[in-house]
């Protein structure tokens, strides 16, 4: 009897240690989250915020590992990795999704939004959600839109004060037909190039200039290789957080909700952070030696006119009904009928 009790006690102790060891060895579900800018950029700060929110909301059961500076590849490469299930999540430009879902070209139309309030209303409303939903049939899950901001021009050749000054400037643009055609129409030599290659291209003068929001110009240190900045606010540029549908469908409803809620929180954080930084970035660029020119409204109007055929092409591609929906939301935000 004593021997049996000792054996039972030993077995119980073994089970107890085994259960403890198992509990200790349970690993959190790892989520690889890629993005293109540097870690100290607005994109990097928001990615860290998202990772912290996911850890907090999941009690550590979900762990987001962030990869900045395009270490997992440029946006198109990461998008393909998501579709194939080789990567879980990313945030990147909506412009590089146009080849996947053509309707995303609507966000690239020049001079469409007058301010951030209009952009928020459209992107967070039914029209923005409609486009997010279209990603699922292509193997992606669209979660939220972040803000890149209004885009402006820089170059190393000369001041751009008039629409005609763009003539012949070799300008890097995103690998997106609307951006390429818009700047070709303006007379520039539009060169599609991955963002990760841009600084070197500017430094070696393989291209004369580029166009991005103030915050990106600062965080990427383009002021080191660019002399002239022209304020045009020609396109409002959103980012989009996406997930691999192959991976997403394997998550539990609770896990999906945690990620959605954390994504919404990160969107609000990122927009506030980006807008606060943008307000300071222009002064910083001046302090860093950039020659800043604000393009006069009549010259901006010329650029808008030159871009009109491109806008018409986008409308023909995405469909008049979608264009009308976007315009209706903008008018509603402006308080007009």
Backbone as numpy.savetxt, mean C-alpha at the origin, in Angstrom:
# Nx Ny Nz CAx CAy CAz Cx Cy Cz
0.48 -54.37 46.11 -0.36 -53.17 46.11 0.52 -51.92 46.11
1.56 -51.95 46.95 2.44 -50.79 47.02 3.15 -50.56 45.69
3.55 -51.70 45.06 4.22 -51.59 43.76 3.28 -51.00 42.72
2.02 -51.40 42.77 1.03 -50.90 41.79 0.85 -49.39 41.96
0.76 -48.94 43.24 0.59 -47.51 43.52 1.78 -46.71 43.02
2.99 -47.25 43.22 4.18 -46.56 42.74 4.19 -46.45 41.22
3.78 -47.53 40.57 3.73 -47.54 39.09 2.72 -46.53 38.59
1.54 -46.49 39.24 0.49 -45.55 38.83 0.94 -44.11 39.03
1.61 -43.87 40.16 2.09 -42.51 40.44 3.12 -42.07 39.41
4.02 -43.01 39.05 5.04 -42.71 38.05 4.40 -42.39 36.69
3.37 -43.16 36.32 2.68 -42.95 35.04 2.00 -41.59 35.03
1.36 -41.26 36.18 0.68 -39.96 36.26 1.68 -38.82 36.14
2.83 -39.00 36.80 3.86 -37.96 36.75 4.37 -37.79 35.31
4.55 -38.93 34.63 5.01 -38.88 33.23 4.01 -38.15 32.36
2.72 -38.45 32.54 1.68 -37.78 31.76 1.67 -36.29 32.05
1.86 -35.95 33.33 1.86 -34.54 33.71 3.01 -33.79 33.05
4.21 -34.39 33.12 5.37 -33.76 32.48 5.17 -33.69 30.97
4.58 -34.74 30.39 4.34 -34.77 28.94 3.40 -33.67 28.52
2.32 -33.50 29.29 1.34 -32.45 28.96 1.97 -31.08 29.07
2.80 -30.90 30.12 3.46 -29.60 30.31 4.42 -29.32 29.15
5.17 -30.35 28.77 6.11 -30.19 27.66 5.38 -29.86 26.37
4.25 -30.54 26.16 3.44 -30.28 24.95 2.96 -28.84 24.94
2.47 -28.39 26.11 1.97 -27.01 26.20 3.10 -26.02 25.92
4.30 -26.34 26.46 5.42 -25.45 26.27 5.86 -25.41 24.81
5.65 -26.51 24.06 6.13 -26.61 22.69 5.10 -26.15 21.65
3.90 -25.80 22.09 2.91 -25.30 21.14 3.41 -23.98 20.56
3.55 -23.93 19.26 4.06 -22.74 18.60 2.91 -21.89 18.08
3.05 -20.56 18.16 2.01 -19.71 17.57 1.98 -19.87 16.06
0.83 -19.59 15.48 0.71 -19.64 14.02 1.47 -18.45 13.44
2.48 -18.73 12.63 3.34 -17.68 12.09 2.75 -17.12 10.80
2.71 -15.79 10.71 2.18 -15.09 9.55 3.28 -14.21 8.98
3.70 -14.49 7.76 4.72 -13.66 7.10 4.03 -12.50 6.40
4.42 -11.29 6.79 3.77 -10.07 6.32 4.83 -9.20 5.62
4.69 -9.04 4.31 5.67 -8.29 3.55 5.20 -6.91 3.15
6.15 -6.00 3.01 5.85 -4.65 2.51 7.09 -4.08 1.84
6.93 -2.99 1.09 8.00 -2.51 0.23 8.92 -1.47 0.80
8.44 -0.62 1.72 9.24 0.50 2.21 10.15 0.07 3.37
10.96 1.02 3.81 11.88 0.75 4.92 11.12 0.57 6.24
11.78 -0.03 7.20 11.15 -0.30 8.49 10.78 0.98 9.24
11.52 2.06 9.00 11.24 3.30 9.72 10.27 4.22 8.96
9.63 3.69 7.94 8.64 4.45 7.16 7.27 4.36 7.82
6.31 5.13 7.31 4.94 5.02 7.80 4.39 3.61 7.57
4.78 3.00 6.47 4.35 1.63 6.19 4.92 0.66 7.22
6.19 0.85 7.55 6.84 -0.01 8.54 6.24 0.14 9.93
5.95 1.38 10.32 5.35 1.61 11.64 3.98 0.95 11.73
3.20 1.07 10.67 1.85 0.48 10.68 1.92 -1.04 10.65
2.91 -1.60 9.97 3.07 -3.06 9.94 3.38 -3.56 11.35
4.25 -2.84 12.08 4.56 -3.24 13.46 3.32 -3.12 14.34
2.55 -2.05 14.14 1.32 -1.87 14.91 0.37 -3.04 14.66
0.22 -3.44 13.41 -0.64 -4.57 13.06 -0.16 -5.84 13.77
1.14 -6.08 13.74 1.68 -7.28 14.38 1.39 -7.27 15.88
1.55 -6.12 16.51 1.27 -6.01 17.94 -0.21 -6.24 18.25
-1.08 -5.69 17.41 -2.52 -5.87 17.60 -2.92 -7.33 17.47
-2.36 -8.02 16.49 -2.68 -9.44 16.29 -2.22 -10.25 17.49
-1.02 -9.99 17.97 -0.51 -10.72 19.14 -1.38 -10.49 20.36
-1.78 -9.24 20.56 -2.60 -8.88 21.72 -3.99 -9.51 21.63
-4.61 -9.40 20.46 -5.98 -9.89 20.30 -6.07 -11.41 20.27
-4.98 -12.06 19.89 -4.99 -13.53 19.82 -4.38 -14.17 21.06
-3.93 -13.35 22.02 -3.26 -13.91 23.19 -1.97 -14.62 22.83
-1.33 -14.16 21.77 -0.06 -14.75 21.36 -0.19 -15.97 20.49
-1.41 -16.38 20.16 -1.60 -17.59 19.34 -1.30 -17.34 17.86
-1.41 -16.07 17.45 -1.04 -15.68 16.10 0.14 -14.72 16.19
1.16 -14.96 15.39 2.36 -14.12 15.43 2.67 -13.63 14.02
2.65 -12.31 13.86 2.97 -11.69 12.58 4.45 -11.34 12.56
5.16 -11.85 11.58 6.56 -11.48 11.38 6.63 -10.58 10.15
7.12 -9.37 10.33 7.12 -8.40 9.24 8.45 -8.42 8.49
8.35 -8.21 7.17 9.51 -8.17 6.29 9.42 -6.90 5.45
10.25 -5.89 5.78 10.21 -4.63 5.05 11.24 -4.56 3.95
11.28 -3.38 3.31 12.27 -3.08 2.27 12.25 -4.09 1.13
11.07 -4.61 0.82 10.88 -5.55 -0.30 11.77 -6.79 -0.18
12.06 -7.22 1.05 12.91 -8.41 1.21 12.23 -9.68 0.73
10.90 -9.65 0.66 10.17 -10.80 0.10 9.84 -10.58 -1.38
10.39 -9.48 -1.93 10.17 -9.19 -3.34 9.30 -7.96 -3.54
9.25 -7.43 -4.77 8.37 -6.30 -5.06 6.90 -6.71 -4.97
6.01 -5.73 -4.99 4.58 -6.01 -4.80 4.04 -7.10 -5.72
4.30 -7.06 -7.04 3.74 -8.12 -7.90 4.22 -9.51 -7.51
5.48 -9.61 -7.11 6.02 -10.91 -6.70 5.34 -11.40 -5.43
5.15 -10.50 -4.45 4.47 -10.90 -3.22 3.02 -11.28 -3.49
2.36 -10.53 -4.37 0.97 -10.87 -4.71 0.88 -12.28 -5.29
1.81 -12.62 -6.15 1.82 -13.97 -6.72 2.11 -15.03 -5.65
2.98 -14.67 -4.70 3.28 -15.60 -3.60 2.04 -15.85 -2.74
1.24 -14.81 -2.52 0.00 -14.95 -1.78 -0.97 -15.85 -2.53
-1.11 -15.61 -3.82 -2.04 -16.40 -4.63 -1.65 -17.88 -4.60
-0.35 -18.14 -4.62 0.12 -19.52 -4.61 0.20 -20.13 -3.22
-0.03 -19.33 -2.18 0.02 -19.84 -0.81 1.41 -19.91 -0.21
2.41 -19.31 -0.87 3.78 -19.34 -0.37 4.05 -18.25 0.65
3.14 -17.29 0.78 3.25 -16.18 1.74 1.85 -15.89 2.25
1.75 -15.42 3.50 0.42 -15.25 4.09 -0.19 -13.87 3.84
0.56 -12.79 4.11 -0.04 -11.45 4.05 0.95 -10.43 3.51
0.42 -9.29 3.08 1.25 -8.19 2.61 0.44 -6.91 2.60
1.13 -5.80 2.47 0.49 -4.54 2.13 1.29 -3.95 0.98
0.57 -3.43 -0.01 1.24 -2.89 -1.19 0.32 -1.97 -1.96
0.78 -1.52 -3.08 0.02 -0.57 -3.89 -1.17 -1.25 -4.58
-2.28 -0.54 -4.63 -3.42 -1.04 -5.41 -3.08 -1.03 -6.90
-2.14 -0.15 -7.29 -1.83 0.01 -8.72 -1.26 -1.27 -9.32
-0.56 -2.08 -8.53 0.03 -3.30 -9.07 -0.97 -4.45 -9.13
-2.21 -4.21 -8.68 -3.25 -5.23 -8.76 -4.10 -5.12 -10.02
-3.84 -4.08 -10.81 -4.69 -3.84 -11.98 -4.65 -5.02 -12.95
-3.48 -5.67 -13.07 -3.39 -6.84 -13.94 -4.15 -8.04 -13.42
-4.49 -8.02 -12.14 -5.23 -9.12 -11.52 -6.73 -8.85 -11.51
-7.10 -7.64 -11.10 -8.51 -7.19 -11.12 -8.52 -5.81 -11.79
-8.99 -5.75 -13.00 -8.86 -4.52 -13.80 -9.54 -3.32 -13.16
-10.57 -3.57 -12.34 -11.31 -2.46 -11.73 -10.45 -1.63 -10.78
-9.33 -2.17 -10.30 -8.48 -1.41 -9.41 -7.85 -0.20 -10.10
-7.91 -0.16 -11.41 -7.40 1.00 -12.15 -8.16 2.27 -11.79
-9.36 2.15 -11.24 -10.16 3.32 -10.88 -9.43 4.21 -9.88
-8.61 3.59 -9.00 -7.91 4.39 -7.97 -6.72 5.14 -8.54
-6.34 4.83 -9.78 -5.18 5.47 -10.39 -5.56 6.67 -11.26
-6.84 6.95 -11.39 -7.27 8.07 -12.22 -6.70 9.38 -11.66
-5.99 10.15 -12.48 -5.39 11.40 -11.97 -6.43 12.45 -11.60
-6.14 13.15 -10.51 -6.95 14.29 -10.05 -8.40 13.91 -9.70
-8.61 12.67 -9.24 -9.98 12.24 -8.93 -10.42 12.72 -7.55
-9.55 12.58 -6.55 -9.90 13.01 -5.19 -9.27 14.37 -4.90
-10.04 15.23 -4.26 -9.53 16.55 -3.90 -8.86 16.54 -2.53
-9.22 15.58 -1.67 -8.66 15.53 -0.32 -8.84 14.14 0.27
-8.26 13.93 1.45 -8.30 12.62 2.10 -9.71 12.22 2.52
-10.53 13.20 2.89 -11.89 12.90 3.32 -12.67 12.20 2.21
-12.52 12.67 1.00 -13.20 12.04 -0.13 -12.68 10.62 -0.35
-11.37 10.46 -0.27 -10.78 9.14 -0.47 -11.26 8.15 0.58
-11.28 8.56 1.86 -11.73 7.68 2.94 -13.17 7.22 2.69
-14.03 8.17 2.32 -15.45 7.86 2.13 -15.64 6.82 1.04
-14.90 6.94 -0.04 -15.05 6.02 -1.17 -14.39 4.67 -0.87
-13.17 4.70 -0.36 -12.44 3.45 -0.13 -13.08 2.60 0.98
-13.58 3.25 2.04 -14.18 2.52 3.16 -15.66 2.24 2.96
-16.21 2.74 1.88 -17.63 2.57 1.60 -17.91 1.36 0.71
-19.13 1.28 0.18 -19.54 0.12 -0.62 -18.72 -0.07 -1.89
-18.26 1.02 -2.51 -17.48 0.87 -3.74 -16.13 0.25 -3.44
-15.47 0.74 -2.39 -14.19 0.16 -2.01 -14.32 -1.31 -1.65
-15.39 -1.66 -0.93 -15.61 -3.05 -0.53 -15.89 -3.93 -1.74
-16.59 -3.39 -2.71 -16.90 -4.15 -3.92 -15.61 -4.61 -4.61
-14.63 -3.73 -4.65 -13.36 -4.11 -5.27 -12.58 -5.10 -4.42
-12.62 -4.92 -3.09 -11.98 -5.91 -2.22 -12.56 -7.30 -2.46
-13.87 -7.37 -2.60 -14.54 -8.66 -2.78 -14.12 -9.35 -4.09
-13.79 -8.54 -5.10 -13.42 -9.11 -6.39 -12.09 -9.88 -6.33
-11.29 -9.60 -5.31 -9.99 -10.26 -5.20 -10.11 -11.75 -4.86
-11.21 -12.12 -4.21 -11.32 -13.50 -3.74 -11.29 -14.51 -4.88
-11.92 -14.17 -5.97 -11.93 -15.11 -7.11 -10.55 -15.22 -7.76
-9.64 -14.33 -7.39 -8.28 -14.36 -7.93 -7.28 -14.94 -6.93
-7.78 -15.44 -5.81 -6.89 -16.07 -4.83 -6.36 -15.16 -3.75
-6.97 -13.96 -3.62 -6.54 -13.02 -2.60 -7.73 -12.61 -1.74
-7.47 -12.21 -0.51 -8.50 -11.67 0.38 -8.11 -10.23 0.69
-8.95 -9.29 0.26 -8.68 -7.88 0.53 -9.26 -7.49 1.88
-8.45 -6.88 2.73 -8.89 -6.56 4.10 -9.22 -5.09 4.27
-8.24 -4.20 4.10 -8.47 -2.77 4.29 -7.54 -1.99 3.37
-7.85 -0.70 3.23 -6.99 0.21 2.50 -6.20 1.08 3.50
-4.91 1.17 3.28 -4.07 2.14 3.98 -3.86 3.33 3.05
-3.20 4.36 3.59 -2.93 5.56 2.79 -1.46 5.68 2.46
-1.18 5.82 1.18 0.15 6.22 0.74 0.20 7.74 0.67
-0.84 8.33 0.09 -0.96 9.78 0.09 -0.97 10.36 -1.31
-1.14 11.65 -1.40 -1.12 12.33 -2.70 0.31 12.33 -3.24
0.44 12.03 -4.51 1.74 11.87 -5.15 2.21 13.19 -5.77
3.53 13.41 -5.69 4.14 14.61 -6.23 5.43 14.24 -6.96
5.92 15.16 -7.77 7.04 14.89 -8.67 8.38 15.33 -8.08
9.43 14.54 -8.30 10.79 15.00 -8.04 11.63 14.69 -9.27
12.71 15.46 -9.45 13.65 15.16 -10.53 14.98 15.84 -10.26
15.98 15.46 -11.03 17.33 15.99 -10.84 17.76 16.90 -11.99
16.87 17.15 -12.95 17.25 17.93 -14.14 16.98 19.42 -14.01
15.74 19.76 -13.71 15.38 21.18 -13.65 14.05 21.35 -12.93
13.72 22.59 -12.63 12.42 22.88 -12.03 11.30 22.51 -13.00
10.23 21.98 -12.44 9.02 21.73 -13.23 7.95 22.66 -12.69
7.76 23.77 -13.39 6.80 24.79 -12.97 5.56 24.81 -13.84
5.73 24.32 -15.09 4.64 24.31 -16.05 4.46 22.89 -16.58
3.30 22.62 -17.12 3.03 21.30 -17.67 4.06 20.93 -18.74
4.48 21.91 -19.53 5.42 21.67 -20.62 6.81 21.27 -20.12
7.11 21.59 -18.86 8.44 21.28 -18.32 8.67 19.78 -18.14
7.61 19.00 -18.22 7.75 17.55 -18.11 8.27 16.92 -19.39
8.26 17.69 -20.47 8.64 17.17 -21.78 10.04 16.55 -21.74
10.13 15.26 -22.07 11.41 14.58 -22.18 12.03 14.12 -20.88
11.43 14.46 -19.73 11.98 14.02 -18.45 11.78 12.50 -18.32
12.87 11.80 -18.04 12.80 10.34 -17.86 12.31 10.06 -16.45
11.05 9.69 -16.34 10.38 9.60 -15.05 10.02 8.16 -14.71
10.53 7.70 -13.56 10.13 6.35 -13.11 8.68 6.38 -12.67
7.91 5.40 -13.13 6.53 5.24 -12.69 6.31 3.78 -12.28
5.23 3.53 -11.57 4.90 2.16 -11.20 4.58 1.33 -12.43
4.72 0.02 -12.26 4.46 -0.89 -13.38 2.95 -1.05 -13.55
2.35 0.00 -14.09 0.90 0.10 -14.15 0.52 0.93 -15.40
-0.37 0.42 -16.23 -0.68 1.10 -17.50 -1.19 2.52 -17.34
-2.01 2.78 -16.31 -2.57 4.12 -16.15 -1.47 5.13 -15.84
-0.54 4.77 -14.96 0.57 5.67 -14.64 1.45 5.90 -15.86
1.76 4.83 -16.57 2.61 4.94 -17.77 1.95 5.85 -18.79
0.68 5.61 -19.10 -0.02 6.40 -20.13 -0.23 7.85 -19.70
-0.48 8.07 -18.41 -0.70 9.44 -17.91 0.53 10.30 -18.14
1.69 9.78 -17.81 2.90 10.60 -17.94 3.42 10.66 -19.37
3.13 9.64 -20.14 3.43 9.74 -21.57 2.60 10.85 -22.20
1.32 10.91 -21.82 0.43 11.95 -22.34 0.92 13.34 -21.95
1.58 13.44 -20.78 2.11 14.72 -20.32 3.43 15.07 -20.97
3.98 14.15 -21.77 5.21 14.43 -22.48 6.46 13.85 -21.85
6.32 13.20 -20.70 7.48 12.60 -20.04 7.84 11.27 -20.70
9.06 10.85 -20.49 9.49 9.52 -20.90 9.25 8.60 -19.71
8.08 7.95 -19.66 7.67 7.14 -18.51 8.39 5.80 -18.52
9.09 5.50 -17.41 9.87 4.27 -17.31 9.32 3.42 -16.17
8.64 2.30 -16.47 8.15 1.45 -15.39 9.31 0.72 -14.72
9.32 0.77 -13.38 10.45 0.22 -12.64 9.98 -0.18 -11.25
10.45 -1.32 -10.75 10.13 -1.76 -9.40 10.67 -0.77 -8.38
9.92 -0.56 -7.31 10.31 0.43 -6.31 11.68 0.10 -5.69
11.94 -1.18 -5.49 13.21 -1.58 -4.85 14.42 -1.16 -5.67
14.24 -0.92 -6.96 15.35 -0.53 -7.84 15.46 0.99 -8.01
14.52 1.73 -7.41 14.38 3.13 -7.74 15.54 4.00 -7.24
15.94 3.86 -5.99 16.99 4.74 -5.46 18.25 4.65 -6.31
18.66 3.44 -6.63 19.87 3.24 -7.45 19.70 3.86 -8.82
18.50 3.71 -9.40 18.25 4.29 -10.73 18.34 5.81 -10.69
17.87 6.42 -9.60 17.97 7.88 -9.45 19.42 8.30 -9.21
20.11 7.53 -8.39 21.49 7.86 -8.04 22.41 7.80 -9.26
22.19 6.80 -10.12 23.03 6.63 -11.31 22.51 7.42 -12.50
21.38 8.11 -12.28 20.72 8.90 -13.33 20.25 8.05 -14.50
19.95 6.78 -14.21 19.28 5.95 -15.21 17.90 6.51 -15.48
17.31 7.15 -14.46 16.08 7.93 -14.63 16.31 9.30 -14.00
15.58 10.30 -14.50 15.74 11.66 -13.98 14.94 11.91 -12.72
13.78 11.25 -12.61 12.90 11.57 -11.51 11.91 10.48 -11.21
11.00 10.79 -10.31 9.99 9.83 -9.88 8.82 10.61 -9.30
7.77 9.89 -8.88 6.62 10.56 -8.26 6.12 9.69 -7.12
6.01 10.31 -5.94 5.57 9.61 -4.74 5.10 10.63 -3.71
4.41 10.19 -2.68 4.03 11.11 -1.60 5.25 11.60 -0.81
5.07 12.72 -0.11 6.16 13.30 0.68 6.79 12.29 1.63
5.93 11.51 2.31 6.45 10.60 3.33 7.39 9.57 2.73
7.07 9.09 1.53 7.93 8.11 0.86 9.22 8.75 0.40
9.14 10.00 -0.08 10.33 10.72 -0.52 11.30 10.88 0.66
10.72 11.15 1.85 11.55 11.31 3.05 12.12 9.97 3.50
11.24 8.98 3.70 11.70 7.70 4.28 12.67 6.96 3.36
12.54 7.18 2.05 13.44 6.52 1.09 14.66 7.36 0.76
14.74 8.57 1.37 15.89 9.47 1.22 16.14 9.87 -0.23
15.06 10.04 -0.97 15.22 10.46 -2.36 15.82 11.87 -2.47
15.67 12.65 -1.39 16.25 13.99 -1.39 17.77 13.97 -1.54
18.38 12.83 -1.26 19.84 12.71 -1.42 20.25 12.68 -2.89
19.31 12.26 -3.76 19.65 12.10 -5.19 18.70 12.88 -6.10
17.87 13.73 -5.52 16.92 14.54 -6.29 16.99 15.98 -5.79
17.00 16.93 -6.70 17.12 18.33 -6.32 15.77 19.04 -6.30
14.89 18.71 -7.24 13.67 19.49 -7.46 12.41 18.70 -7.08
11.54 19.35 -6.34 10.25 18.78 -5.96 9.15 19.70 -6.49
8.18 19.11 -7.17 7.04 19.88 -7.68 5.76 19.34 -7.05
5.03 20.22 -6.37 3.78 19.83 -5.72 2.67 19.86 -6.76
2.16 18.67 -7.09 1.09 18.53 -8.08 -0.14 17.83 -7.51
0.05 16.97 -6.50 -1.05 16.17 -5.93 -1.85 15.50 -7.05
-1.14 14.90 -8.01 -1.79 14.41 -9.22 -2.59 13.13 -9.04
-2.23 12.33 -8.06 -3.00 11.09 -7.81 -3.01 10.82 -6.31
-4.18 10.43 -5.78 -4.23 9.93 -4.41 -3.89 8.45 -4.48
-2.91 8.04 -3.71 -2.38 6.69 -3.85 -2.69 5.83 -2.62
-3.59 4.86 -2.74 -3.85 3.97 -1.59 -2.97 2.73 -1.60
-2.74 2.20 -0.43 -2.18 0.87 -0.27 -3.31 -0.07 0.12
-3.07 -1.36 -0.05 -4.10 -2.34 0.29 -3.46 -3.50 1.05
-4.11 -3.92 2.13 -3.66 -5.09 2.88 -4.40 -6.31 2.34
-3.63 -7.32 1.95 -4.23 -8.53 1.39 -3.67 -9.77 2.07
-4.43 -10.85 1.96 -4.02 -12.14 2.49 -4.17 -13.21 1.42
-3.45 -14.27 1.58 -3.58 -15.43 0.68 -4.90 -16.13 0.97
-5.73 -16.32 -0.05 -7.02 -16.99 0.17 -6.82 -18.46 0.52
-5.82 -19.09 -0.09 -5.51 -20.49 0.22 -5.26 -20.64 1.72
-4.49 -19.72 2.27 -4.16 -19.74 3.70 -5.34 -19.27 4.54
-6.00 -18.21 4.13 -7.11 -17.62 4.88 -8.23 -18.63 5.13
-8.52 -19.43 4.12 -9.63 -20.39 4.22 -9.34 -21.50 5.22
-8.09 -21.63 5.63 -7.72 -22.65 6.63 -7.83 -22.12 8.05
-8.03 -20.81 8.20 -8.16 -20.21 9.52 -9.56 -20.44 10.08
-9.67 -20.44 11.40 -10.98 -20.53 12.02 -11.67 -19.17 11.91
-13.02 -19.13 12.04 -13.72 -17.84 12.03 -13.20 -16.88 13.08
-12.83 -17.40 14.26 -12.29 -16.53 15.32 -10.96 -15.92 14.90
-10.10 -16.73 14.26 -8.80 -16.22 13.80 -8.99 -15.17 12.71
-9.91 -15.42 11.81 -10.19 -14.45 10.75 -10.68 -13.13 11.34
-11.54 -13.20 12.34 -12.06 -11.99 12.97 -10.94 -11.20 13.66
-10.05 -11.91 14.33 -8.91 -11.24 14.98 -8.11 -10.46 13.94
-7.84 -11.07 12.81 -7.04 -10.42 11.77 -7.79 -9.25 11.14
-9.09 -9.40 10.93 -9.89 -8.31 10.36 -9.92 -7.12 11.31
-10.18 -7.40 12.59 -10.25 -6.31 13.58 -8.90 -5.61 13.72
-7.82 -6.39 13.70 -6.48 -5.81 13.79 -6.16 -5.00 12.54
-6.65 -5.46 11.39 -6.42 -4.74 10.13 -7.12 -3.38 10.15
-8.36 -3.35 10.64 -9.10 -2.09 10.72 -8.40 -1.13 11.67
-7.93 -1.65 12.81 -7.20 -0.80 13.77 -5.92 -0.26 13.14
-5.23 -1.10 12.36 -3.99 -0.66 11.71 -4.27 0.39 10.64
-5.39 0.26 9.95 -5.78 1.26 8.95 -5.94 2.63 9.60
-6.65 2.67 10.70 -6.88 3.95 11.39 -5.58 4.53 11.92
-4.72 3.67 12.48 -3.42 4.11 12.97 -2.57 4.64 11.82
-2.53 3.89 10.73 -1.65 4.24 9.60 -2.05 5.55 8.97
-3.34 5.76 8.78 -3.79 7.01 8.16 -3.45 8.22 9.04
-3.71 8.10 10.34 -3.40 9.20 11.24 -1.90 9.48 11.26
-1.11 8.43 11.30 0.34 8.56 11.31 0.86 9.17 10.01
0.35 8.69 8.89 0.79 9.18 7.58 0.46 10.65 7.41
-0.73 11.05 7.83 -1.14 12.45 7.66 -0.35 13.38 8.56
-0.04 12.90 9.75 0.78 13.71 10.66 2.19 13.86 10.10
2.73 12.78 9.56 4.08 12.82 9.00 4.13 13.67 7.73
3.10 13.57 6.89 3.06 14.34 5.65 3.09 15.84 5.93
2.43 16.22 7.02 2.37 17.64 7.37 3.76 18.18 7.70
4.64 17.29 8.21 6.00 17.72 8.56 7.01 17.46 7.44
6.67 16.53 6.55 7.64 16.05 5.57 8.07 17.13 4.59
7.14 17.98 4.17 7.49 19.01 3.19 8.54 19.96 3.77
8.35 20.36 5.02 9.35 21.22 5.65 10.69 20.51 5.77
10.63 19.21 6.06 11.88 18.45 6.18 12.60 18.38 4.84
11.85 18.20 3.75 12.46 18.11 2.42 13.12 19.45 2.05
12.47 20.55 2.42 13.08 21.86 2.19 14.38 21.99 3.00
14.31 21.55 4.26 15.50 21.62 5.12 16.62 20.74 4.60
16.25 19.65 3.91 17.24 18.73 3.35 17.77 19.21 2.00
17.33 20.40 1.59 17.93 21.02 0.40 17.16 20.91 -0.89
15.96 20.38 -0.84 15.19 20.29 -2.08 14.62 21.66 -2.47
14.60 21.93 -3.75 14.03 23.15 -4.32 12.56 22.86 -4.62
11.66 23.47 -3.86 10.24 23.12 -3.93 9.45 24.15 -4.74
8.67 23.65 -5.69 7.80 24.48 -6.52 6.38 23.97 -6.41
5.44 24.85 -6.16 4.02 24.48 -6.19 3.50 24.81 -7.59
3.07 23.79 -8.32 2.57 24.03 -9.67 1.28 24.84 -9.61
1.20 25.95 -10.36 -0.01 26.79 -10.33 -1.25 26.03 -10.82
-2.43 26.40 -10.30 -3.67 25.70 -10.67 -3.90 25.62 -12.18
-3.54 26.69 -12.91 -3.78 26.66 -14.35 -2.87 25.65 -15.06
-1.69 25.39 -14.50 -0.81 24.38 -15.08 -1.27 22.97 -14.70
-1.77 22.82 -13.48 -2.36 21.54 -13.07 -3.55 21.21 -13.97
-4.34 22.23 -14.31 -5.48 22.04 -15.21 -5.02 21.53 -16.57
-3.87 22.00 -17.04 -3.33 21.52 -18.32 -2.98 20.03 -18.23
-2.38 19.64 -17.10 -2.06 18.22 -16.91 -3.33 17.38 -16.88
-4.36 17.89 -16.21 -5.63 17.18 -16.15 -6.22 17.00 -17.55
-6.10 18.04 -18.35 -6.62 17.99 -19.72 -5.84 16.98 -20.56
-4.52 16.96 -20.39 -3.69 16.00 -21.13 -4.02 14.57 -20.73
-4.43 14.41 -19.45 -4.73 13.06 -18.93 -6.15 12.61 -19.25
-6.98 13.50 -19.77 -8.40 13.16 -20.01 -8.58 11.91 -20.87
-7.82 11.72 -21.96 -7.98 10.49 -22.74 -7.65 9.23 -21.94
-6.69 9.34 -21.01 -6.33 8.19 -20.17 -7.48 7.87 -19.22
-8.07 8.91 -18.64 -9.23 8.72 -17.77 -10.36 8.05 -18.52
-10.58 8.48 -19.76 -11.65 7.87 -20.58 -11.36 6.39 -20.82
-10.08 6.06 -21.04 -9.70 4.65 -21.24 -9.98 3.83 -19.99
-9.70 4.41 -18.82 -9.97 3.71 -17.56 -11.46 3.47 -17.41
-12.27 4.49 -17.69 -13.73 4.36 -17.56 -14.23 3.26 -18.50
-13.71 3.23 -19.72 -14.12 2.19 -20.67 -13.74 0.80 -20.16
-12.60 0.73 -19.46 -12.12 -0.57 -18.98 -12.90 -1.06 -17.76
-13.11 -0.17 -16.79 -13.75 -0.60 -15.54 -15.27 -0.56 -15.64
-15.78 0.17 -16.61 -17.22 0.27 -16.80 -17.79 1.58 -16.27
-18.68 2.17 -17.02 -19.31 3.43 -16.63 -20.04 3.33 -15.29
-20.74 2.21 -15.00 -21.45 2.12 -13.72 -20.52 2.29 -12.51
-19.34 1.67 -12.54 -18.40 1.80 -11.42 -17.93 3.24 -11.30
-17.59 3.85 -12.41 -17.17 5.25 -12.40 -18.27 6.13 -11.80
-19.51 5.88 -12.21 -20.63 6.69 -11.70 -20.82 6.50 -10.20
-20.61 5.27 -9.71 -20.72 5.02 -8.28 -19.67 5.81 -7.50
-18.44 5.81 -8.00 -17.36 6.55 -7.34 -17.68 8.04 -7.32
-18.11 8.57 -8.46 -18.42 9.99 -8.54 -19.59 10.37 -7.63
-20.57 9.47 -7.51 -21.71 9.74 -6.63 -21.26 9.82 -5.17
-20.33 8.94 -4.77 -19.82 8.97 -3.40 -19.01 10.25 -3.15
-18.25 10.67 -4.15 -17.47 11.91 -4.00 -18.40 13.10 -3.86
-19.44 13.15 -4.68 -20.39 14.27 -4.60 -21.09 14.29 -3.25
-21.41 13.11 -2.73 -22.05 13.01 -1.43 -21.14 13.58 -0.33
-19.86 13.27 -0.42 -18.90 13.77 0.56 -18.74 15.29 0.45
-18.82 15.77 -0.78 -18.70 17.22 -0.98 -20.00 17.96 -0.63
-21.07 17.19 -0.39 -22.34 17.81 -0.03 -23.07 18.39 -1.22
-22.78 17.83 -2.41 -23.46 18.29 -3.63 -24.29 17.16 -4.21
-25.18 17.52 -5.12 -26.05 16.52 -5.75 -25.59 16.24 -7.17
